[in-house]
């Protein structure tokens, strides 16, 4: 059974129909950390709370590296949809699931050295480290299922089934929250209960996702062996995933460098930056939604060889991204001081956060093109160019920081703004040549 169909028109409604469900799905994810923190916090041990928070960061960073499983699957599935190639739609899912399973099992096999390295870098107290080990020892077994869920989510988005992707993602997160409450407070499993809740929820998400995909495929995953192991397709997927992983690693370095420089400026600056970055992340979830819309629309347009649809997808993703970015900027400029006061009672941190608030408010506007064009490049499978331009932008970021380091934290924020502007600007400049190469 083929899932292909005539591509719908690229309209404002179609962009919002893809972007808004994915934004909601993204917004439910931070609630997991809030619920885990609240539940473990009820145990009354600061070390346990700190351990769960640190372990969550470790897993976020670990799994973020494998985000190519979602992003690459979106682009490949969208292009197969555009070509109306039902066999390749199945093959994209099958190949990506096999890769996710292999990588997940590799993470399980390497759990000891990964944990040792993470704890060595964190430098936490023994009490916190012990809690991290307890949490890590359980949750690491969720790795194959977490990565498989990335694939299923990417495949559904690539085929334009964002409503189903939303239902699956929200269902996993709600189950996770409920299990954390039951296992930590009800069963008395402590930190291991929070990890077990995540493990079970990810397993359930994988099972539900596979059942959903199977129904969409008419009850069978069957893919001809020759298609599944086609050397050209495997090479394409390998290069795509490699480039996206390098790009993601560069992005992780940029954020880690920002945090490290904030820490060197002192505890007050570090805390103020953390509060402002949390505000920025909320706006980023909306921009991510429009990037996802660009991935699906531009990917299917390339597959269908419809340049007009591609251009419309780029334009509308940028327009709606800018609308939400400007709205976020204005909201933060007006309500930012109140948000800061609600997040901390420390007068020094409040004062520092207000000083740098304008940068956090400008960040969504500066990042509109970067987010939108990331989606465009992923959908079009222009991964090599995206990787190279990310590395150039990272160099711009570091050079800007070096030149502005005399301005302290102001210089750090300005350098990060330059990083986002460089990403979006360079991708925009490269776009005409890539369009000519792709569409002729």
Long-range contacts (C-beta under 8 A, 24 or more apart in sequence): 1-86, 1-217, 1-218, 1-220, 2-84, 2-86, 2-87, 2-89, 3-81, 3-86, 3-89, 3-159, 3-216, 3-217, 4-81, 4-83, 4-84, 4-85, 4-86, 4-89, 5-84, 7-81, 7-82, 7-300, 7-301, 7-304, 7-306, 7-309, 8-160, 10-297, 10-301, 10-309, 10-312, 10-313, 10-316, 11-316, 12-316, 12-320, 14-293, 14-297, 15-290, 15-293, 15-297, 15-313, 15-316, 15-317, 15-320, 16-293, 16-320, 17-162, 18-157, 18-160, 18-162, 18-289, 18-292, 18-293, 18-296, 18-297, 19-286, 19-289, 19-290, 19-292, 19-293, 19-320, 20-289, 21-162, 21-163, 21-165, 21-166, 21-289, 22-157, 22-162, 22-165, 22-166, 22-288, 22-289, 22-292, 22-293, 23-285, 23-286, 23-288, 23-289, 24-166, 24-170, 25-165, 25-166, 25-169, 25-170, 26-285, 26-288, 26-289, 27-282, 27-285, 28-169, 28-170, 28-173, 28-174, 29-169, 29-173, 30-281, 31-173, 31-177, 32-173, 32-176, 32-177, 32-198, 35-176, 35-177, 35-180, 35-181, 36-180, 36-194, 39-180, 39-181, 39-184, 39-185, 39-194, 40-184, 40-190, 40-191, 40-194, 42-184, 42-185, 43-184, 43-190, 45-127, 47-125, 47-127, 47-128, 47-130, 47-131, 48-131, 48-190, 48-191, 50-124, 50-125, 50-127, 50-128, 50-131, 51-124, 51-127, 51-128, 51-129, 51-130, 51-131, 51-132, 51-134, 51-135, 51-191, 52-131, 52-135, 52-191, 52-194, 54-122, 54-124, 54-128, 54-132, 55-131, 55-132, 55-135, 55-136, 55-139, 55-195, 58-118, 58-122, 58-132, 58-136, 59-136, 59-139, 61-252, 62-107, 62-114, 62-118, 63-143, 63-146, 63-147, 63-150, 64-248, 64-252, 65-245, 65-248, 65-249, 65-252, 66-100, 66-103, 66-147, 66-150, 66-245, 67-150, 67-244, 67-248, 68-240, 68-241, 68-244, 68-245, 68-248, 69-96, 69-99, 69-100, 69-103, 69-147, 69-150, 69-151, 69-154, 69-241, 70-150, 70-151, 70-153, 70-154, 70-157, 71-154, 71-244, 71-295, 71-378, 72-96, 72-154, 72-237, 72-240, 72-241, 72-244, 72-378, 72-383, 73-150, 73-151, 73-154, 73-155, 73-158, 74-154, 74-155, 74-157, 74-158, 74-292, 74-295, 74-296, 74-299, 74-378, 74-379, 75-158, 75-240, 75-295, 75-299, 75-378, 75-379, 75-380, 75-381, 76-158, 76-236, 76-237, 76-240, 76-299, 76-381, 77-154, 77-155, 77-157, 77-158, 77-159, 77-299, 78-158, 78-159, 78-160, 78-295, 78-296, 78-297, 78-298, 78-299, 78-300, 78-302, 78-303, 78-379, 79-299, 79-300, 79-302, 79-303, 79-379, 79-381, 80-158, 80-303, 81-158, 81-159, 81-160, 81-299, 81-300, 81-303, 82-299, 82-300, 82-301, 82-302, 82-303, 82-304, 82-305, 82-306, 83-303, 83-304, 84-304, 85-303, 87-223, 87-224, 87-227, 88-227, 88-233, 89-159, 90-217, 90-221, 90-222, 90-223, 91-223, 91-227, 91-228, 91-230, 91-233, 92-155, 92-158, 93-151, 93-152, 93-155, 93-213, 93-221, 94-221, 94-223, 94-228, 95-228, 95-233, 95-234, 95-237, 96-151, 96-154, 96-155, 96-237, 97-148, 97-151, 97-152, 99-151, 99-237, 99-241, 100-144, 100-147, 100-148, 100-150, 100-151, 101-144, 101-147, 101-148, 103-143, 103-144, 103-147, 104-143, 104-144, 104-145, 104-146, 104-147, 104-148, 105-143, 105-144, 107-140, 107-143, 107-144, 108-140, 108-141, 108-143, 108-144, 111-136, 111-137, 111-140, 114-140, 115-140, 131-191, 134-190, 134-191, 134-192, 134-195, 135-191, 135-192, 135-194, 135-195, 136-195, 137-192, 137-195, 138-192, 138-195, 138-196, 138-199, 139-195, 139-198, 139-199, 141-199, 142-198, 142-199, 142-202, 142-203, 145-199, 145-202, 145-203, 145-205, 145-206, 146-202, 148-206, 148-209, 148-210, 149-202, 149-205, 149-206, 149-209, 152-206, 152-209, 152-210, 152-212, 152-213, 153-209, 155-213, 156-212, 156-213, 157-292, 157-295, 157-296, 158-295, 158-296, 158-299, 160-296, 160-300, 161-216, 162-292, 162-296, 164-212, 168-205, 168-208, 168-209, 168-212, 171-205, 171-208, 172-201, 172-202, 172-204, 172-205, 172-208, 173-201, 175-200, 175-201, 175-204, 175-205, 176-201, 176-202, 236-381, 239-383, 239-384, 240-381, 240-383, 243-383, 243-384, 243-386, 243-387, 244-378, 244-383, 244-386, 244-387, 246-387, 246-390, 246-391, 247-383, 247-386, 247-387, 247-390, 250-387, 250-390, 250-391, 250-394, 251-390, 253-394, 254-394, 254-397, 254-416, 254-419, 257-397, 257-398, 257-401, 258-412, 258-416, 261-401, 261-412, 262-409, 262-412, 265-408, 265-409, 265-412, 268-346, 268-348, 268-349, 268-352, 269-352, 269-409, 271-344, 271-346, 271-349, 271-352, 272-349, 272-352, 272-353, 272-355, 272-356, 273-356, 273-409, 275-340, 275-343, 275-344, 275-349, 275-353, 276-340, 276-353, 276-356, 276-357, 276-359, 276-360, 277-360, 278-343, 279-332, 279-336, 279-339, 279-360, 280-360, 280-363, 280-364, 282-328, 283-324, 283-325, 283-328, 283-332, 283-363, 283-364, 284-364, 284-367, 284-371, 286-321, 286-324, 286-325, 286-328, 287-321, 287-324, 287-325, 287-364, 287-367, 287-368, 287-371, 287-372, 288-371, 290-317, 290-320, 290-321, 290-324, 290-371, 290-372, 290-375, 291-317, 291-321, 291-371, 291-372, 291-374, 291-375, 292-375, 293-317, 293-320, 293-375, 294-372, 294-373, 294-375, 294-376, 294-379, 295-375, 295-376, 295-378, 295-379, 296-379, 297-379, 298-375, 298-376, 298-379, 298-380, 299-378, 299-379, 299-380, 299-381, 300-379, 301-379, 302-379, 302-380, 302-381, 302-438, 305-439, 307-435, 307-439, 310-380, 310-435, 310-439, 313-376, 313-379, 314-372, 314-376, 314-431, 317-372, 317-375, 317-376, 318-368, 318-369, 318-372, 321-368, 321-371, 321-372, 322-365, 322-368, 324-364, 325-364, 325-365, 325-367, 325-368, 326-365, 328-361, 328-364, 329-361, 329-362, 329-364, 329-365, 330-361, 332-357, 332-360, 332-361, 333-357, 333-358, 333-361, 336-360, 336-361, 352-409, 356-409, 356-410, 356-413, 359-410, 359-413, 359-414, 359-416, 359-417, 360-413, 362-417, 363-416, 363-417, 363-420, 366-417, 366-420, 366-421, 366-424, 367-420, 367-423, 367-424, 368-424, 369-421, 369-423, 369-424, 369-425, 369-427, 369-428, 370-420, 370-421, 370-423, 370-424, 370-427, 371-424, 372-424, 373-423, 373-424, 373-427, 373-428, 373-431, 374-423, 374-427, 376-427, 376-431, 377-427, 380-434, 380-438, 382-434, 382-438, 385-427, 385-430, 385-434, 386-427, 389-423, 389-426, 389-427, 389-430, 390-423, 392-422, 392-426, 393-419, 393-422, 393-423, 393-426, 394-419, 396-422, 397-422
